[in-house]
């Protein structure tokens, strides 16, 4: 027992003797590592983790070599070999861990940004829809009260009020329909029945629905095709895409302007484009045209005397969601006197 105590105190005394040497060699290495970490703080996470692994290992090796008096004995060689093996194992692990953590951090940051953007979009949508719903509701309420109170007595005036109430009711129904369709797209509950769909029939149905609006506004709508391809999709959904694009083009094209629908084929894809004469979209807004409820600053207030109902800014967002549900793409760019919306859809295999 006495011998064991003596050995312990001897080891403690020896450790106290070598402490200054250990500190003299390990502290500078550690400080150099801290400086290196500071210089690399904007680098990748894998690089920083590798430095964090190498700094304590380098400090350990420096301390061991200093304590040995720089005498490379068999024991020192064995310890250095062990340290080398530890480095060979821990450095690749640090690199892999750093990359995994970096990918997860990037994914979490992007997810938070998408969530914030979605929340801002929802708030904007609620604010805009509230504004747009209030206008037709106020008009319907005022006209219905006028009819109920007998303020309007002439048959012609009664017919006019009834017609305007019907127009505002259709506008409200269109907004509700757009909201329902958009909610299905964003919630991932949209289910489409796919089949071979001729684009000629889709374009004909969409233009037939929008032709009365174009005629009232004196806008010429024409459709040309290099070929009429057949695509895989849902006939009602694709008709709605084209109808929304054509309706948007007619709404922003001045009287006596032209809306051109062009259909063609590019490799394994069918191309359908709708060009208007809106005068172009500002470059800072061009990337936002498919956002929910985005209509641009000039479009916030409907033009006086406009016959066609003004939507809630959801038509292009719905078109984008439906096109992507068909595994297609949609884009917009300025072209000639206006802008051009282009839809690409996969062709049906023969």
N, C-alpha and C positions, 0 to 999 in steps of 0.2 A: 504493500500500500504506500509505504514511504517512497519507494522507488518510482512508483507511478506518479506521485505528486511532484517529485523532483523533475521527472521527464516533462510534465505539463508546464512547470514554471520555466524550464529551460527553453521549451518551444515558444512560450510566450515572450520570453526575453529576446530570443532570436528574431521573432516576428517584429518586435519593437525596434530592433536594430536595422532590419531591412526596410522598414516602413518609409524612411526618407528616400531611399533609392527607388522604391516602387512609385512613390508620389512624384519624384523628379522625372520619371520616364513616362508614366501613364497620364499625368495631368496635361502635358503639352500635346500628346496624341489626342486626348479627349477634346481639348480646346480646338485643335485643328479640325477635328470631326464636326464640332459645332459650327465652326466658320464655314466649312464645306456645306453643311446642311442649310445654313442661312443663304449661301450663294445659290443653292439648288432648290430653294423653297417654292419657286415657280415651275420647277420641273415636274416630271411625271411622278406619280405615287410609287411606282415600282423602283425608280431611282432612289427616292428618299428612303424607302424601306431597305434597299441594298446597303446604303451608307449606314443606316442605323445598325445593321448586322455587322458590317465590317469595322466600325469604330470601336466597339468594345472588344472585338477579337484582336484588332491591332494593338489596343492598349494592353490587353492580356499578354500578347507575345512580347511587347516591349518590356513590360514588367518582369516577365520570366527570364528574358535574356539579360536584363540588367542585374537581377538578383544572382544569376549564375556567374556573374563576373565575366560575361562574354566568353565563357569556357564551354565549348560545344561538346559536352559529354554525351554518353549514350542516353542518359535520362533526359537531358535537354532535347536531344534529337527526337526522342519518342514523344515528348510533349508537343514539340513543333509539328510533328507528323499528325498527332491527334487534332491540333488546332486547324491544320490544313484540311483534314477530312471534314471537320465541323463546318469550315467555310464552304467546301464543295457541296455540302448538303443544304446548308441554310441559305446560301445566296440564291440558288434557283428557286427554293421555296419562297423566299422573300419577293423575288421577281413575279412569280405566279400569283402570290397573294396580293401583291400590289396591283397587278393588272385586274385581278378579279374585283378587288375593292374599288378600283377606279371605274371599272365598267358599271358596278352597282351604284356608285356615287353619281355617275353621269346619268344613268337610267332614272335614279330617284330625283335628280334635279330636273330632268326633262319631264318626268311625271308630274312634279310639283308645278312646273311652268304650264303644262297642258291643263292641269286642274285649275290653276288661276285663270288661264285664258278661257276655259269653259265656263267658269263661274262668272267672269266678267261678261262673257257673251250671253249667259242666261239673264243676268241683271239688265243688260242692254235690251235683250229681246222683250223682257217683261215691261220695261219702261216704254219701248216703242209700240208694242202691241196695245198697251193700255192707252197710249195716245191715239193710235189709229182706230181702236174700237170705240173710244169715246166720241169721235167725230160723227160716224154714221148713227150711233145710238142717239146722240143729241138731236140729229136731224129727224130721225124716225119719231122720237118722242114729241118734238115740236109740231111736226106735221100731223101726227095722230091726235094731239090735243086740239089743234086747229079744226080738224074734221069733227071731233067729238063735241066741241063747244059751238059748232055752227058758224065759226068765223068764215069758213069757206062754204059758199052756197051755190055758186054757179057750177053746172055740170062739167064744163070744161076745166075749171079750176080743181074740182074734185078728182077728175080723171088725171090731171097733171100731178096732184099730190099723191094719188095712189100709185102712179107710175114711178115717182121719185122714191116712195117708200119701198116699192119692189126692187128698185135699183140698189138702194142702200142695204136691203136685206140680202140680195145676191152678193154684195160686197162682203158682208159679214159672214155669209156661208162660205165664201171662198177663203177668207182668213182662217176660219175654223178648220176647213178641209186641209189647208196648208199646214196648220199647227199639228193636226193629227198625223199627217204624212211625215212631217219632220220628226215628231216624237217617235214614230216607228223606226225611222232611220237611225236616229241617235241612240235609241234604246237597244238596237240590234235585233228587234223583233220583226223586221221586214222579211217577208217570205214571198219569193217570186217563183212563178211557174214558168220554167224556161222551155223554149221551143224554137224552131226555125222561124224567124220573122223577116219578111221582105221589107226593106227600108222604104220602098216606094209606097207601100200601104201606110206605113207610119207617118211619112211626110204628108201624104194626101189627107189623112185624118186630122193631123195637127193644123195644117193650113186651112182646111175647111172650117175648123172651129174658130180660127182667128181672122178669117177673111172679112166678116162683117165689121169688126173693129177697125181693120185696116182701111176698109172702104169709107167708113165714117170719118176717119182721120186723113183720107186722101193719101195713103201710103201704098205704094206699089210693092207687092210681094211676088217674087218669082222663084222658081225652083229649077235648077239645072243638075244634070248628072252625067258624069263620064261613064258611069255604070250604076246599075241598081243592085247592090249586093244584098245577100241574105245573111243575117247575123243570128247569133244565139242570144235570146233574151225574152223578156216579157213584153208582149204587144202593148198592154195598157201603160206599163211603166215607161217604155221608150216613147210612146205617144205623148206622155206627160212631159218628158224631157224636151222633146222638140217643141211642144206647145209652150212651155215655159220660156224657152230661148226665143222663139218667134214673138211671143207676147212682150217680152222684155225689149226686143229689138224694135217692135212697132211703137211701144210706149216712148222710147227715147229718140225715135226718128222724126224729124220735123215734117209737116205736111209737104206733099209732092216729093218726098224722099223715097228711097228704095231699100227694101230688105231682101237680101239674096240668100237663098238656101242652096248650098252646093253639096253634092254627094259624090264620093269616089272610093277608090280602093288603093291602099298602100301596103303591099306585101300581104301579111296575114290579117290586116286590119281594115275595117271599113271606116271611112272618114266622112263625117257630116259636119258642115260648118254653117254658121248663121252670121252674116255680116250686116251691119246697120249703118246709119248715117248720123250717129249721135254726136260727131265732132271729136270723138276720142275720149279716153279716160285718163285723168292725171296719173303719171307714173307711180306716185306714192299711194294711189288708191287701186291700181290695177291688180295688185296681189290680194286685195281684200274683197273683190267683187263676189266671191263665193261664200263669204262669211255670213252667218245668220244675222238677219235684220240689217245688213249693210246696204245702204242705197246711195251713199254719197251725199255731201252737203246740199247740192242744188235740188236733190229729189226729196228732201224732207217735207216740203209743202207741195201738195198736188197743184198742178196748173189749173187756172180758172177756165171753166168751160170744157174740161176734158170729159169725154163721154165714157171712156173705158174705166172700169173700176181700178183704183190704185191698190196694189197689194201691200203686204206688210214687209216686203223685202226678203221673202223666203223662197221665191221661185228659183233663183240661181243656186241657193244652198240645197234645195230639194233636188234640182237637176244633178248637182255634183254627187249627192248621196246615191241617187238611182244609177248614175253612170258607174260609180265605183262598185255598186252591188252587182253590176254586170261584168266586173273585172275590166272595165274600160278606164279611160282617162278623159279629162275635160280641162281645157285651158282657155285663156283669153289674152288677146294682144291687140294693140292699135293697128289699124289697117285702113289705108286710104282715107275716106271721109269720116270714118267712124271706127268701130272696133269689131273684131271677129272672134266668135266663140267656136271652138273646134272640139268635136267629140270623136274619140277613137274607140271602136268596139271590135272584139274578136269576130272574125268571119265564121259562119257555120261551115263545118267540114262537109264536103260532098259525100 
